[in-house]
Amino acid sequence: MATVFVRDLRFKTIVGCWDWERQVPQEVSIDLAMEWDIAAAAAGDDLAKALDYKAVSDRVTEFVQEKQFVLVESAVDGIADLIISEFGVPELTVTFSKPRAVTG
């Protein structure tokens, strides 16, 4: 097993519980650390057996923008479920941040 990282996946979406957050898209940043068995891909230098982190990134972006979560916790849980079920990643860590949510 190895860890495949996607760091600082940034896009704008509606996320948050305050009235203004439900009206104005905010930039979010997502980090993914996905455990993946790289043996088959590495042995044959075979892209088809590698984790398609571009497809994961695109799907996560689409999912979060579509759902417009109220809570970051719900977004993280949904992202984890999505990656496990759709991409077969057995274990992962998701970090979700709203860089401008808290000032000072």
Secondary structure, 3 states (H helix, E strand, C coil): CEEEEEEEEEEEECCCCCHHHHCCCEEEEEEEEEEECCHHHHHHCCHHHCCCHHHHHHHHHHHHHHHCCCCHHHHHHHHHHHHHHHHCCCCEEEEEECCCCCCC
